[in-house]
Amino acid sequence: MTAVLPDLTAAVRAALATVVDPELDEPITDLGFVRSLTLDGARVEVHLRLPTSFCAPNFAYLMASDAHDAAAAVPGVERVVVQLDDHHDSDLINRGLAAGAGYRGTFGHEAEDSLDELRAVFSRKAHTAAMERAVTAVLRTDPAVDVAALTVGDLPAGERTTDALLRRRAALGLPVDDGAPVLLHPDGTRPSPAEAPVVLRRARSVRISVDGNAHFCRGLLRTRYPGSGADQAPRPEDRPLIPLTVPEGTRP
């Protein structure tokens, strides 16, 4: 067996940290989904595990495929094998990855949407959740702030919530300049002052759903694989939500 430089192992793990669960919007490394990473010279083998055997096949394939591509892009890596363990479609997905068959080639007529369409759906959902977190972070400092007038330049620079929102916006091609409004409708337009509370409330429901699913899946993984909690990165404790005041005359 050829010796492996520690920095190559670290580089592959860092690359895997760029792969996110599309529904939970967290890196697979933070979630504990990377079961093992081994290197033999320039050959990389990654085993993935999921909270249940019946996680959506398209999500499972997307993460496995992204893990393969991320590891393969690391300089010095010559061959990558990604194996999805203990899933009801493991054999199908693993064969498709090994053959380079792609999503449609792997699932055939069962592949209802392309991976690009799937990514787009969850990128928009992730942006909505990030938008709510950024606005709520400002409200914690100034509960009287006019959220309809809030711009990117008003967000605290260098804060985790601000950086996350800017990354999501850049991925979707949304404006990131200082004068751009923070609160947006799903179609990217700016809500009116009367619409803003309802838009924020809907964004909050999306964020709560994302965070709740993430907590639930982390717990399922720990139950399914005892000891896997050691591979999960701690998440910041959720703070109490700020009551949202809806101006009179704007209640739905």
C-alpha positions as CSV (number, residue, x, y, z in Angstrom):
1,M,0.0,0.0,0.0
2,T,1.3,3.4,-1.0
3,A,1.8,5.9,1.8
4,V,-0.7,8.8,1.7
5,L,0.3,12.4,2.6
6,P,-1.8,13.7,5.5
7,D,-2.5,16.9,3.6
8,L,-4.1,15.0,0.7
9,T,-6.5,13.3,3.2
10,A,-7.3,16.7,4.7
11,A,-7.8,18.2,1.2
12,V,-10.3,15.5,0.3
13,R,-12.2,15.9,3.5
14,A,-12.3,19.6,3.0
15,A,-13.7,19.0,-0.5
16,L,-16.4,16.7,0.9
17,A,-17.3,19.5,3.3
18,T,-18.5,21.5,0.3
19,V,-21.2,18.9,-0.5
20,V,-24.5,19.7,1.2
21,D,-27.6,17.7,1.9
22,P,-30.1,19.4,-0.5
23,E,-33.0,19.4,1.9
24,L,-31.2,20.1,5.2
25,D,-28.7,22.6,3.7
26,E,-25.8,21.4,5.8
27,P,-22.5,19.9,4.7
28,I,-22.5,16.1,4.7
29,T,-19.4,16.1,6.9
30,D,-21.2,18.2,9.6
31,L,-24.2,15.9,9.5
32,G,-22.1,12.8,10.0
33,F,-23.0,11.3,6.6
34,V,-19.4,10.5,5.7
35,R,-18.9,7.1,7.2
36,S,-15.3,6.6,6.2
37,L,-12.6,8.1,4.0
38,T,-9.6,6.0,3.0
39,L,-6.8,6.7,0.6
40,D,-4.4,4.3,-1.1
41,G,-1.9,6.4,-2.9
42,A,-3.9,8.5,-5.3
43,R,-7.0,6.3,-4.9
44,V,-9.8,7.6,-2.7
45,E,-12.7,5.6,-1.4
46,V,-15.6,7.2,0.4
47,H,-18.5,5.5,2.2
48,L,-21.6,7.5,2.9
49,R,-24.5,6.7,5.3
50,L,-27.9,8.3,5.7
51,P,-30.4,8.5,8.6
52,T,-32.8,5.9,7.1
53,S,-32.7,3.3,4.3
54,F,-35.6,5.1,2.6
55,C,-34.2,8.6,2.2
56,A,-35.3,10.0,-1.2
57,P,-33.2,8.3,-3.9
58,N,-32.7,11.5,-5.9
59,F,-31.3,13.3,-2.8
60,A,-29.1,10.3,-2.0
61,Y,-27.8,10.1,-5.6
62,L,-27.2,13.9,-5.7
63,M,-25.1,13.7,-2.5
64,A,-23.1,10.7,-3.6
65,S,-22.5,12.2,-7.1
66,D,-21.4,15.5,-5.6
67,A,-19.1,13.7,-3.2
68,H,-17.5,11.9,-6.1
69,D,-17.0,15.0,-8.1
70,A,-15.7,17.0,-5.1
71,A,-13.1,14.4,-4.3
72,A,-12.1,13.9,-7.9
73,A,-11.4,17.6,-8.3
74,V,-8.7,17.5,-5.5
75,P,-5.2,17.9,-7.0
76,G,-3.3,14.6,-6.7
77,V,-6.3,12.4,-6.7
78,E,-6.4,10.0,-9.6
79,R,-9.3,7.7,-8.9
80,V,-12.4,8.0,-6.7
81,V,-14.9,5.4,-5.5
82,V,-18.0,6.5,-3.6
83,Q,-20.2,3.9,-2.0
84,L,-23.6,4.6,-0.5
85,D,-24.2,2.1,2.3
86,D,-27.4,0.6,3.7
87,H,-29.9,2.4,1.4
88,H,-32.7,0.6,-0.4
89,D,-31.2,1.8,-3.7
90,S,-27.5,1.4,-2.7
91,D,-26.8,-1.2,-5.4
92,L,-28.4,0.8,-8.2
93,I,-26.8,4.1,-7.1
94,N,-23.3,2.5,-6.6
95,R,-23.5,0.8,-10.0
96,G,-24.5,4.1,-11.7
97,L,-21.7,6.0,-10.0
98,A,-19.1,3.4,-10.9
99,A,-20.2,3.4,-14.5
100,G,-20.5,7.2,-14.8
101,A,-24.0,6.7,-16.0
102,G,-25.3,10.0,-14.6
103,Y,-28.7,10.5,-12.8
104,R,-30.9,9.7,-15.7
105,G,-28.7,6.8,-16.8
106,T,-28.9,5.4,-13.3
107,F,-32.6,5.6,-12.6
108,G,-34.0,5.5,-16.2
109,H,-37.7,6.3,-16.4
110,E,-37.8,6.9,-12.7
111,A,-35.7,10.0,-13.0
112,E,-38.5,12.5,-13.0
113,D,-36.4,15.7,-12.8
114,S,-32.8,16.5,-13.8
115,L,-30.3,17.2,-11.0
116,D,-30.1,20.8,-12.2
117,E,-33.8,21.2,-11.6
118,L,-33.5,19.6,-8.2
119,R,-30.6,21.8,-7.2
120,A,-32.5,24.9,-8.3
121,V,-35.5,24.0,-6.1
122,F,-33.4,23.5,-3.0
123,S,-31.1,26.5,-3.7
124,R,-34.2,28.7,-3.6
125,K,-35.4,27.1,-0.4
126,A,-31.9,27.5,1.2
127,H,-31.9,31.2,0.1
128,T,-35.3,31.8,1.8
129,A,-34.1,30.2,5.0
130,A,-30.8,32.2,4.9
131,M,-32.8,35.4,4.3
132,E,-34.9,34.8,7.4
133,R,-31.9,34.1,9.5
134,A,-30.2,37.4,8.4
135,V,-33.3,39.5,9.0
136,T,-33.9,37.9,12.4
137,A,-30.3,38.5,13.4
138,V,-30.8,42.2,12.8
139,L,-34.2,42.2,14.6
140,R,-32.5,40.7,17.7
141,T,-30.3,43.9,17.8
142,D,-33.0,46.3,16.8
143,P,-36.6,45.0,17.1
144,A,-37.9,48.3,15.6
145,V,-36.0,48.0,12.4
146,D,-38.0,48.5,9.2
147,V,-37.5,45.1,7.5
148,A,-39.0,46.3,4.2
149,A,-36.3,49.0,3.9
150,L,-33.4,46.7,5.1
151,T,-30.6,46.5,2.6
152,V,-27.6,44.2,2.2
153,G,-25.4,47.1,3.4
154,D,-27.3,47.2,6.6
155,L,-26.3,43.6,7.5
156,P,-23.4,43.2,9.9
157,A,-20.3,42.4,7.8
158,G,-18.5,39.1,8.6
159,E,-21.4,37.6,10.5
160,R,-22.3,34.0,9.7
161,T,-25.9,34.8,8.8
162,T,-24.7,37.6,6.4
163,D,-22.1,35.5,4.7
164,A,-24.5,32.6,4.3
165,L,-27.1,34.9,2.7
166,L,-24.5,36.4,0.3
167,R,-23.4,32.9,-0.8
168,R,-26.9,31.8,-1.5
169,R,-27.7,35.0,-3.5
170,A,-24.6,34.7,-5.6
171,A,-25.5,31.0,-6.4
172,L,-28.9,32.2,-7.6
173,G,-27.7,35.3,-9.4
174,L,-29.5,37.6,-7.1
175,P,-28.0,41.1,-6.3
176,V,-25.5,41.3,-3.5
177,D,-24.6,45.0,-3.7
178,D,-25.0,47.1,-0.6
179,G,-28.2,48.8,-1.9
180,A,-30.0,45.5,-2.7
181,P,-33.0,44.8,-0.5
182,V,-32.6,41.9,1.9
183,L,-36.2,40.8,1.9
184,L,-37.4,39.4,-1.4
185,H,-40.4,37.6,-2.8
186,P,-39.6,34.1,-4.2
187,D,-39.5,35.6,-7.7
188,G,-36.7,38.0,-6.6
189,T,-38.8,41.2,-6.4
190,R,-39.0,43.5,-3.4
191,P,-42.1,43.3,-1.3
192,S,-44.0,46.5,-0.4
193,P,-43.9,47.7,3.2
194,A,-47.4,46.1,3.7
195,E,-46.3,42.8,2.2
196,A,-43.0,42.6,4.2
197,P,-44.3,41.0,7.4
198,V,-46.1,38.3,5.5
199,V,-43.0,37.5,3.4
200,L,-40.9,37.3,6.5
201,R,-43.4,35.1,8.2
202,R,-43.5,32.7,5.3
203,A,-39.7,32.7,5.2
204,R,-39.6,31.9,8.9
205,S,-41.8,28.8,8.3
206,V,-39.3,27.6,5.6
207,R,-36.4,28.1,8.0
208,I,-38.1,26.4,10.8
209,S,-38.8,23.4,8.5
210,V,-35.2,23.2,7.4
211,D,-33.8,23.4,10.9
212,G,-36.3,21.0,12.3
213,N,-35.6,18.4,9.6
214,A,-31.9,18.8,10.2
215,H,-32.3,18.1,14.0
216,F,-34.6,15.2,13.3
217,C,-32.2,13.6,10.7
218,R,-29.2,14.0,13.0
219,G,-31.1,12.2,15.7
220,L,-32.1,9.4,13.3
221,L,-28.5,8.9,12.2
222,R,-27.3,8.6,15.8
223,T,-30.0,6.0,16.5
224,R,-29.3,4.1,13.4
225,Y,-25.5,4.2,13.8
226,P,-24.4,4.2,17.4
227,G,-21.4,6.4,17.9
228,S,-22.0,8.5,14.7
229,G,-22.8,11.5,16.9
230,A,-19.0,11.9,17.3
231,D,-18.8,12.7,13.6
232,Q,-21.4,15.4,13.7
233,A,-20.4,19.0,14.0
234,P,-22.2,20.9,16.8
235,R,-24.9,23.3,15.6
236,P,-25.5,26.7,17.2
237,E,-28.4,26.5,19.7
238,D,-31.5,28.0,18.1
239,R,-32.5,31.2,19.8
240,P,-36.2,32.0,20.6
241,L,-38.0,33.5,17.7
242,I,-38.9,37.1,17.8
243,P,-42.7,37.7,17.7
244,L,-43.6,39.1,14.3
245,T,-45.9,42.1,14.5
246,V,-48.2,42.4,11.5
247,P,-49.5,46.0,10.9
248,E,-53.2,46.5,11.1
249,G,-54.9,46.1,7.7
250,T,-52.3,43.7,6.4
251,R,-53.4,40.5,8.1
252,P,-54.2,37.8,5.5
